[in-house]
Amino acid sequence: MTDRTRTTREPWSSEEIDAIVDAYFQMLGDEVAGRDVVKMHRYRELHRNELPSRTEKAIERKMQNISAVFDRHGLPFIQGLAPLRNTQADLESAVEERLIELVWIRRPKT
């Protein structure tokens, strides 16, 4: 089975997670800067380039999972991407690491 025929039921790889997290932060930055964000265009672009094995709908749902991580930390999320719970642990970790890098949240004490 090639990457292009792989089903979307398989867990997202770390490369896919990095791509979707990068895209989310770029979209959020555009929104905060007042630039128009056409989410469907971004989903199509991601599907064509970084995430060819994921449907546009799967990309949208994963973005909603990222919104859920933002929401859990009391942070604003992209308008129109309502938080969708049941987030993949690797995705949550990747988003939280990015938030820590940007000093939006503190690293939990261990």
C-alpha positions in Angstrom: 0.0 0.0 0.0 1.5 3.4 -0.9 1.1 6.6 1.0 -1.5 7.8 -1.6 -3.8 4.8 -1.0 -3.4 4.6 2.7 -6.6 5.0 4.6 -7.1 8.0 6.9 -7.9 5.6 9.8 -4.2 5.1 10.4 -2.6 7.2 13.1 -1.0 10.4 11.9 2.7 10.2 11.6 5.0 12.7 13.3 5.7 14.3 9.9 2.0 14.8 9.3 1.5 16.2 12.7 4.3 18.7 12.2 2.8 19.8 8.9 -0.7 20.3 10.4 0.6 22.1 13.5 2.7 24.4 11.3 -0.3 25.1 9.1 -2.6 25.8 12.1 -0.1 28.3 13.6 0.3 30.0 10.2 -3.5 30.3 9.8 -3.9 31.6 13.3 -1.1 34.2 12.7 -2.9 35.3 9.5 -6.2 35.6 11.3 -4.7 37.6 14.2 -2.9 39.9 11.6 -6.3 40.6 10.0 -5.5 38.7 6.8 -8.3 36.7 5.1 -8.1 33.0 5.9 -10.0 30.7 3.6 -9.7 27.5 5.5 -10.9 25.3 2.6 -8.1 26.6 0.4 -5.6 25.8 3.1 -7.0 22.3 3.5 -6.7 21.7 -0.3 -3.2 23.0 -0.3 -2.2 20.7 2.6 -3.8 17.7 0.9 -2.0 18.4 -2.4 1.4 19.0 -0.8 2.2 17.8 2.7 -0.7 15.6 3.4 -1.8 13.7 0.2 -2.9 10.7 2.1 -5.4 12.7 4.2 -8.7 14.0 3.0 -9.6 17.7 3.3 -12.3 16.7 5.9 -9.7 14.7 7.9 -7.4 17.8 7.8 -10.3 20.0 9.0 -11.0 17.6 11.9 -7.4 17.5 12.9 -7.3 21.3 13.0 -10.4 21.2 15.3 -8.4 18.8 17.5 -5.7 21.5 17.7 -8.4 24.1 18.6 -9.3 21.7 21.5 -5.7 21.9 22.8 -5.8 25.7 22.6 -9.2 25.7 24.4 -8.0 23.5 27.2 -5.2 26.0 27.9 -7.7 28.9 27.8 -6.2 30.3 24.5 -8.1 31.7 21.5 -8.4 29.4 18.5 -9.1 29.9 14.9 -12.6 31.2 14.3 -14.8 28.6 12.7 -12.7 25.7 13.9 -14.6 24.7 17.0 -12.8 22.4 19.4 -13.2 18.7 18.7 -12.2 16.5 21.6 -10.6 13.1 21.5 -7.3 14.4 20.4 -4.4 12.1 19.5 -1.8 12.2 22.3 1.0 12.8 19.8 -0.9 15.8 18.4 -1.6 17.3 21.8 2.1 17.0 22.7 3.2 18.6 19.5 0.8 21.5 20.0 1.8 22.0 23.6 5.5 21.9 22.7 5.0 24.6 20.1 3.0 26.7 22.7 5.9 26.3 25.2 8.4 27.3 22.5 6.4 30.4 21.9 6.0 31.0 25.6 2.2 30.9 25.4 2.1 28.3 28.2 4.5 27.0 30.8 6.1 23.6 30.8 4.4 21.4 33.4 6.5 20.6 36.4 7.5 17.0 36.7 
